[in-house]
């Protein structure tokens, strides 16, 4: 058990250091995103293992006087790297390119199909929604308050509070599918010359 506590402590501290390195521009956005995704995945796996002994990550951090607000925000609240959350990695070429639109469509369809196939475990759904959220953020034609971005961010935050092995209830899966379909329709309507 203490080995797991040590691992959790190390993941939180490493995430805090990574966040600071990114903010100080010591690490590139690409390196940051890769490492942050690894830490988030490790954290979710370990947190689900420890959910009975460590019901609150915030309390764990307080108990051990960790003082890691950036890490707690990234791991517990946000659940996605800052580059995904703030569109930092998406700045490259023409933001309305066919490839970026195709990536969004692919991520919408993959996410909806996975729910139809009853893939409802958090560790199955979270990566798909993170990919969808990242691809939506690559398109600058979409406003920051676009329905799809807002809903995916809310779902990612909700899933981040659950353990990796936890599963969505039938009602949650149905609501997520509805939100995905609604967001997809809004996405298609927001594209230039959509439907003509």
Residue frames as qw, qx, qy, qz and C-alpha x, y, z in Angstrom:
[[0.000, 0.886, 0.464, 0.000, 0.00, 0.00, 0.00],
 [0.292, -0.811, 0.090, 0.499, 2.80, 2.45, 0.86],
 [0.435, -0.058, 0.592, 0.676, 4.39, 1.73, -2.52],
 [0.176, 0.659, 0.629, 0.373, 1.17, 2.92, -4.15],
 [0.203, -0.923, -0.214, 0.245, 1.13, 6.02, -1.95],
 [0.429, -0.521, 0.352, 0.648, 4.70, 6.73, -3.02],
 [0.354, 0.267, 0.671, 0.595, 3.74, 6.29, -6.68],
 [0.024, 0.851, 0.508, 0.132, 0.78, 8.64, -6.29],
 [0.339, -0.831, 0.016, 0.442, 2.97, 11.19, -4.54],
 [0.448, -0.265, 0.513, 0.683, 5.59, 10.92, -7.31],
 [0.278, 0.518, 0.659, 0.469, 3.01, 11.32, -10.10],
 [0.087, -0.934, -0.344, 0.049, 1.53, 14.43, -8.49],
 [0.392, -0.728, 0.207, 0.523, 4.97, 15.97, -7.89],
 [0.453, -0.015, 0.614, 0.646, 6.13, 15.11, -11.43],
 [0.195, 0.717, 0.589, 0.318, 2.98, 16.67, -12.90],
 [0.208, -0.930, -0.139, 0.268, 3.55, 19.84, -10.88],
 [0.433, -0.501, 0.418, 0.622, 7.13, 20.06, -12.19],
 [0.385, 0.292, 0.690, 0.539, 5.96, 19.40, -15.75],
 [0.065, 0.883, 0.460, 0.067, 3.31, 22.14, -15.49],
 [0.284, -0.859, 0.091, 0.415, 5.93, 24.61, -14.24],
 [0.470, -0.222, 0.579, 0.628, 8.37, 23.62, -17.00],
 [0.309, 0.556, 0.656, 0.407, 5.67, 24.17, -19.62],
 [0.068, -0.949, -0.291, 0.096, 4.63, 27.55, -18.20],
 [0.341, -0.767, 0.289, 0.460, 8.28, 28.65, -18.16],
 [0.677, 0.690, -0.174, -0.189, 8.69, 27.47, -21.77],
 [0.313, -0.588, 0.741, 0.082, 11.46, 25.04, -20.78],
 [0.434, 0.082, 0.888, 0.132, 9.72, 22.18, -22.60],
 [0.181, 0.023, -0.539, -0.822, 8.09, 22.26, -26.05],
 [0.663, 0.016, 0.158, -0.732, 4.30, 21.94, -26.32],
 [0.800, 0.190, -0.503, -0.265, 4.69, 18.59, -28.09],
 [0.415, 0.188, -0.796, 0.399, 6.98, 17.13, -25.40],
 [0.278, -0.116, 0.504, -0.810, 4.75, 18.55, -22.69],
 [0.752, 0.039, -0.088, -0.652, 1.61, 17.04, -24.17],
 [0.735, 0.176, -0.653, -0.046, 3.18, 13.59, -24.59],
 [0.287, 0.138, -0.759, 0.568, 4.55, 13.48, -21.04],
 [0.387, -0.081, 0.347, -0.851, 1.40, 14.97, -19.54],
 [0.798, 0.030, -0.308, -0.516, -0.80, 12.38, -21.23],
 [0.622, 0.121, -0.747, 0.202, 1.42, 9.63, -19.79],
 [0.049, 0.103, -0.646, 0.755, 1.17, 11.09, -16.29],
 [0.587, -0.040, 0.082, -0.804, -2.61, 11.49, -16.57],
 [0.803, 0.061, -0.523, -0.279, -2.95, 7.86, -17.71],
 [0.467, 0.103, -0.760, 0.441, -0.73, 6.62, -14.85],
 [0.189, -0.114, 0.449, -0.866, -2.65, 8.78, -12.40],
 [0.713, -0.048, -0.137, -0.686, -6.07, 7.51, -13.52],
 [0.760, 0.054, -0.648, -0.028, -4.93, 3.89, -13.27],
 [0.349, 0.076, -0.695, 0.625, -3.41, 4.36, -9.83],
 [0.324, -0.126, 0.264, -0.900, -6.29, 6.51, -8.54],
 [0.787, -0.093, -0.308, -0.527, -8.80, 3.81, -9.49],
 [0.675, 0.042, -0.696, 0.240, -6.65, 1.21, -7.70],
 [0.265, -0.009, -0.581, 0.770, -6.50, 3.38, -4.57],
 [0.302, -0.461, -0.280, -0.786, -10.08, 4.68, -4.62],
 [0.703, -0.538, -0.456, -0.094, -10.98, 2.78, -1.42],
 [0.672, -0.364, -0.270, 0.585, -7.90, 3.85, 0.56],
 [0.194, -0.242, 0.043, 0.950, -7.58, 7.36, -0.95],
 [0.255, 0.685, 0.683, -0.010, -11.13, 8.61, -1.59],
 [0.151, 0.979, 0.114, -0.070, -9.96, 12.22, -2.07],
 [0.732, 0.310, -0.028, 0.607, -6.79, 13.12, -3.96],
 [0.005, 0.791, -0.072, 0.608, -7.04, 16.68, -2.64],
 [0.696, -0.678, 0.128, -0.200, -7.06, 15.40, 0.94],
 [0.926, -0.029, 0.036, 0.374, -4.10, 13.14, 0.16],
 [0.472, 0.562, -0.048, 0.678, -2.19, 16.19, -1.12],
 [0.311, -0.794, 0.105, -0.511, -3.15, 18.19, 1.98],
 [0.889, -0.456, 0.027, 0.009, -2.20, 15.37, 4.34],
 [0.834, -0.049, 0.115, 0.537, 1.29, 15.15, 2.85],
 [0.115, -0.857, 0.010, 0.502, 1.57, 18.95, 2.43],
 [0.683, 0.220, 0.485, 0.500, 2.33, 18.61, -1.26],
 [0.066, 0.763, 0.024, -0.643, 1.31, 22.12, -2.36],
 [0.267, -0.048, 0.742, 0.613, 0.79, 21.15, -6.00],
 [0.430, 0.532, 0.363, -0.632, -2.16, 23.22, -7.24],
 [0.402, 0.515, -0.482, -0.584, -1.20, 22.99, -10.93],
 [0.124, 0.138, -0.976, -0.110, -0.91, 19.19, -10.74],
 [0.246, 0.335, 0.802, -0.429, -4.24, 18.82, -8.94],
 [0.452, 0.572, 0.037, -0.683, -5.89, 21.04, -11.54],
 [0.363, 0.442, -0.688, -0.447, -4.38, 19.04, -14.40],
 [0.143, 0.075, -0.987, 0.018, -4.97, 15.56, -12.92],
 [0.092, 0.364, 0.828, -0.417, -8.23, 15.93, -10.99],
 [0.304, 0.619, 0.273, -0.671, -10.11, 18.87, -12.51],
 [0.389, 0.606, -0.367, -0.589, -9.09, 19.16, -16.16],
 [0.834, 0.023, 0.550, -0.031, -7.89, 15.65, -17.02],
 [0.741, 0.580, 0.183, 0.284, -6.25, 16.82, -20.27],
 [0.587, -0.111, 0.027, 0.802, -2.93, 18.55, -21.04],
 [0.007, 0.708, 0.159, -0.688, -2.94, 22.36, -21.11],
 [0.044, -0.251, 0.598, 0.759, -2.04, 22.28, -24.80],
 [0.046, -0.395, -0.866, -0.302, -5.31, 20.50, -25.51],
 [0.120, -0.709, -0.585, 0.374, -7.24, 22.73, -23.17],
 [0.042, -0.794, -0.034, 0.605, -5.85, 25.99, -24.57],
 [0.715, 0.675, 0.182, 0.015, -5.26, 25.16, -28.24],
 [0.223, -0.817, 0.417, 0.330, -1.51, 25.77, -28.06],
 [0.496, -0.200, 0.760, 0.370, -0.53, 22.84, -30.27],
 [0.533, 0.573, 0.622, 0.026, -3.08, 23.61, -32.95],
 [0.052, 0.836, -0.024, -0.546, -1.48, 26.73, -34.35],
 [0.537, -0.144, 0.620, 0.554, 0.18, 25.22, -37.41],
 [0.147, 0.089, 0.606, 0.777, -1.41, 25.56, -40.85],
 [0.377, -0.207, -0.302, -0.851, -4.77, 26.52, -42.28],
 [0.259, -0.055, 0.773, -0.577, -7.15, 25.81, -39.49],
 [0.718, 0.291, 0.249, -0.581, -10.10, 25.01, -41.71],
 [0.203, 0.405, -0.811, -0.369, -8.19, 22.46, -43.77],
 [0.810, -0.011, -0.386, -0.442, -9.98, 19.38, -44.95],
 [0.572, 0.120, -0.757, 0.293, -7.67, 17.21, -42.84],
 [0.044, -0.099, 0.592, -0.799, -8.63, 19.00, -39.61],
 [0.652, -0.009, 0.012, -0.758, -12.34, 18.77, -40.42],
 [0.781, 0.100, -0.584, -0.196, -11.95, 15.10, -41.35],
 [0.331, 0.147, -0.778, 0.514, -10.17, 14.45, -38.04],
 [0.351, -0.064, 0.409, -0.840, -13.07, 16.01, -36.14],
 [0.779, 0.069, -0.233, -0.578, -15.63, 13.97, -38.06],
 [0.654, 0.166, -0.732, 0.091, -13.60, 10.80, -37.48],
 [0.122, 0.117, -0.723, 0.670, -13.38, 11.50, -33.73],
 [0.558, -0.032, 0.183, -0.809, -17.11, 12.24, -33.48],
 [0.822, 0.108, -0.398, -0.392, -18.02, 9.02, -35.29],
 [0.525, 0.188, -0.775, 0.298, -15.51, 6.91, -33.33],
 [0.123, -0.124, 0.608, -0.775, -16.81, 8.27, -30.02],
 [0.687, 0.031, 0.067, -0.723, -20.46, 7.67, -30.93],
 [0.786, 0.178, -0.554, -0.209, -19.74, 4.18, -32.31],
 [0.293, 0.221, -0.814, 0.451, -17.82, 3.16, -29.19],
 [0.398, -0.050, 0.502, -0.766, -20.88, 3.95, -27.07],
 [0.798, 0.157, -0.195, -0.548, -23.10, 1.95, -29.44],
 [0.708, 0.222, -0.667, 0.070, -20.67, -0.97, -28.95],
 [0.737, -0.644, -0.176, -0.110, -21.14, -0.61, -25.17],
 [0.639, 0.151, -0.315, 0.685, -17.58, 0.60, -24.56],
 [0.297, -0.847, -0.199, -0.394, -18.48, 2.56, -21.45],
 [0.740, -0.431, -0.193, 0.479, -15.46, 2.17, -19.14],
 [0.098, -0.955, 0.043, 0.278, -13.78, 5.47, -18.30],
 [0.406, -0.518, 0.568, 0.494, -10.42, 4.30, -19.68],
 [0.455, 0.329, 0.714, 0.417, -12.17, 3.54, -23.00],
 [0.161, 0.872, 0.449, 0.114, -14.25, 6.71, -23.28],
 [0.303, -0.851, 0.032, 0.427, -11.85, 9.35, -21.87],
 [0.425, -0.292, 0.507, 0.691, -9.14, 9.03, -24.58],
 [0.287, 0.500, 0.679, 0.454, -11.76, 9.25, -27.34],
 [0.062, -0.933, -0.353, 0.016, -13.30, 12.40, -25.90],
 [0.412, -0.694, 0.204, 0.554, -9.84, 13.91, -25.32],
 [0.416, 0.027, 0.614, 0.670, -8.96, 13.28, -28.97],
 [0.137, 0.732, 0.595, 0.301, -12.27, 14.82, -30.06],
 [0.242, -0.918, -0.168, 0.265, -11.74, 17.85, -27.83],
 [0.451, -0.472, 0.379, 0.656, -8.20, 18.31, -29.16],
 [0.345, 0.268, 0.656, 0.616, -9.35, 18.07, -32.79],
 [0.014, 0.867, 0.486, 0.108, -12.18, 20.58, -32.19],
 [0.335, -0.840, 0.015, 0.427, -9.66, 23.00, -30.69],
 [0.508, -0.123, 0.489, 0.698, -7.56, 22.84, -33.86],
 [0.209, 0.592, 0.581, 0.518, -10.32, 24.54, -35.84],
 [0.152, -0.212, -0.237, 0.936, -10.24, 28.29, -35.31],
 [0.263, -0.283, -0.472, -0.792, -13.51, 28.70, -37.22],
 [0.542, -0.542, -0.640, -0.053, -15.23, 27.33, -34.12],
 [0.191, -0.769, 0.179, -0.583, -15.80, 29.87, -31.35],
 [0.124, 0.315, -0.805, 0.487, -14.36, 29.11, -27.88],
 [0.469, 0.011, 0.581, -0.665, -17.88, 28.64, -26.53],
 [0.546, 0.140, -0.639, -0.523, -18.87, 26.20, -29.30],
 [0.834, -0.268, 0.087, -0.475, -21.38, 23.67, -27.94],
 [0.935, 0.141, -0.315, 0.083, -19.20, 20.66, -28.79],
 [0.401, 0.439, -0.525, 0.608, -16.13, 22.08, -27.03],
 [0.388, -0.447, 0.352, -0.725, -18.12, 23.03, -23.96],
 [0.916, -0.168, 0.004, -0.365, -19.86, 19.67, -23.68],
 [0.857, 0.225, -0.401, 0.233, -16.70, 17.64, -24.31],
 [0.172, 0.491, -0.519, 0.678, -14.81, 19.67, -21.69],
 [0.620, -0.373, 0.270, -0.636, -17.62, 19.01, -19.19],
 [0.978, -0.011, -0.138, -0.156, -17.60, 15.27, -19.96],
 [0.654, 0.386, -0.490, 0.429, -13.81, 15.06, -19.72],
 [0.135, -0.487, 0.486, -0.713, -13.93, 16.80, -16.34],
 [0.822, -0.242, 0.131, -0.498, -16.66, 14.43, -15.16],
 [0.951, 0.150, -0.268, 0.048, -14.72, 11.36, -16.34],
 [0.385, 0.538, -0.526, 0.534, -11.53, 12.66, -14.73],
 [0.426, -0.460, 0.450, -0.636, -13.21, 12.43, -11.35],
 [0.956, -0.063, 0.067, -0.279, -13.98, 8.74, -11.91],
 [0.565, -0.444, 0.667, 0.196, -11.62, 5.77, -11.74],
 [0.186, 0.407, -0.706, -0.550, -10.23, 4.21, -14.92],
 [0.055, -0.092, -0.988, -0.109, -12.20, 0.99, -14.42],
 [0.318, 0.414, 0.532, -0.666, -15.47, 2.76, -13.54],
 [0.180, 0.310, 0.769, 0.530, -18.22, 2.51, -16.13],
 [0.283, -0.046, -0.068, -0.956, -20.83, 4.98, -17.29],
 [0.447, 0.280, 0.740, -0.416, -24.36, 4.08, -16.29],
 [0.356, 0.453, 0.733, 0.362, -26.85, 3.40, -19.07],
 [0.052, 0.930, 0.344, -0.122, -28.33, 6.86, -18.48],
 [0.264, -0.761, 0.291, 0.517, -24.89, 8.55, -18.60],
 [0.417, -0.060, 0.721, 0.550, -23.96, 6.68, -21.78],
 [0.270, 0.682, 0.650, 0.201, -27.25, 7.69, -23.38],
 [0.062, -0.950, -0.123, 0.280, -26.74, 11.34, -22.37],
 [0.359, -0.545, 0.489, 0.579, -23.16, 11.32, -23.68],
 [0.402, 0.247, 0.748, 0.468, -24.34, 9.86, -26.99],
 [0.145, 0.868, 0.474, 0.021, -27.04, 12.53, -27.22],
 [0.205, -0.877, 0.122, 0.418, -24.46, 15.27, -26.45],
 [0.429, -0.260, 0.638, 0.584, -22.10, 13.85, -29.09],
 [0.339, 0.500, 0.712, 0.358, -24.82, 13.70, -31.72],
 [0.010, 0.944, 0.304, -0.129, -26.06, 17.20, -30.90],
 [0.310, -0.742, 0.312, 0.507, -22.50, 18.55, -30.99],
 [0.461, 0.014, 0.704, 0.540, -21.82, 16.78, -34.28],
 [0.261, 0.740, 0.582, 0.215, -24.90, 18.38, -35.86],
 [0.125, -0.956, -0.047, 0.262, -23.81, 21.80, -34.56],
 [0.467, -0.462, 0.512, 0.553, -20.31, 21.15, -35.89],
 [0.431, 0.312, 0.695, 0.484, -21.59, 20.31, -39.37],
 [0.113, 0.895, 0.425, 0.072, -23.81, 23.41, -39.35],
 [0.294, -0.869, 0.108, 0.383, -20.85, 25.61, -38.31],
 [0.595, -0.094, 0.517, 0.608, -18.69, 24.56, -41.28],
 [0.185, 0.503, -0.212, -0.817, -18.50, 27.06, -44.12],
 [0.519, 0.249, -0.521, -0.631, -20.94, 26.19, -46.93],
 [0.239, -0.033, 0.944, -0.226, -22.25, 23.24, -44.95],
 [0.471, 0.426, 0.726, -0.265, -24.99, 21.36, -46.74],
 [0.470, 0.748, -0.010, -0.468, -24.59, 23.10, -50.11]]
